Amino acid sequence: MSKVLQVASSPHVASGASVHTIMVNVVLALLPVTAFAVFAFGLAALLVIITAVLSCVVTEHLLNRMADAPTPVNDWSVTITGLLYGLTLPPGLPLWMVAVGGVFGVAVGKF
């Protein structure tokens, strides 16, 4: 019996879960961190996080509509991008800077 090394692209182990399910689970896993950030830093942190998520989601949706591509907003991946982006920002940052960063990050980095 000879051993054969198979080289293939990922994923190497398939769980059967859809992208939507995995992304929703990641968002749910980030909710306790988000709740603690709002508890620790107050309303300013909540506004930064909401602005970051909305700017990322709206940018992704609009860019895909302009490109006549189906919008992938329903798979929640851009929501994770916005959440992680918002959680890394200082709570006192002006909201227009948060929005510009979200638009630029999604438009240049993701799209």
N, C-alpha and C positions, 0 to 999 in steps of 0.2 A: 504494500500500500504506500503510494508516494504522496507526499504533501505538496499541494499546489498553492502558491501565493496568488491571490486574486487582488488586483488593484482596480478600484472603481471609485466613482465619485460618491460623495456623501449623500444621503445619510447611510451609514453602515448598518444601523439597527433601526428598523421601522417599527413604530409603536402603534400605528393606525390612527393616531390623533390628527385632526386637521390643523392647518395653520391657524384658523380662527380660534379653535379650542386652546391651542398652546399660547397664543397671544392674549386671550382673555385671562388665562391662568397667570401670565406674567403681570398683567395689569392688577389683578387681584392680589398678587404677591407684593406689589408696590404700594398698595393702599395703606397698610400700617405705617410705612415710612412716611408717606404723604400726610397721614393724620398726625403723626408725631411732629413733622415739620410745621404744620399749622398750629399745633399745640404750643410748640416751643417758640415760634417766631411770630405768631398771630396772623391777623388779617392780611398783612403785607405779603406773607409767604403764599397764602391762598390765592391772592390776586395774581402774583407772579406765575404760579403753577397753572391757573386757569388761562391766563394770557398765553403762556407757552404752548399749552395743549391746543388751544383754539387756533393760534397762528399756524402751527404745524399742520393741523387737520385741514384747515381751510386752504392753505397753500397747496397741499397735495391734491385736494379735490379740484381746485381751479386749474392747476397745471395739467391734470389728466383730462379735464373737460376740454381745455384748449388744444390738447394733442389728439383729441377724438379717441382717447383710450378709456377703457372701463376704469372707474374709480376703485382703487384698492382700499379705500378708507374702512370698509366693512371688515377687513381682516385685523384691525386694531394695531397694526405694526407702527403706524405713524402716531398713534396715541401713546405708545410706549416711548417713542422718540421725544414727544412733547413732555411727557412726565419726567423722563430722565433729564432732559434739558432744563426744565423748570426747577427740579430738585437741586441742580448744581449751581443755580444762580443765587446771589445774595438777595435777601428779602426786600432790601431798600432800593433795588435797581428800578429806574423809571420804566413804566410799562411799555412805552414806545420802543425802548431798547430791547426789551424782551421780545416784542412782536417782530422787530426788524431781524433779530437773531434767529427767530423761528422760521421766518420766511426765507432768509438767506440759507440757513442750514438745510431746509428741505429742498429748496429750489436748486441749490448748487450741489449739496452733498448727497441727496437721496434721489432727486429726479434725474 
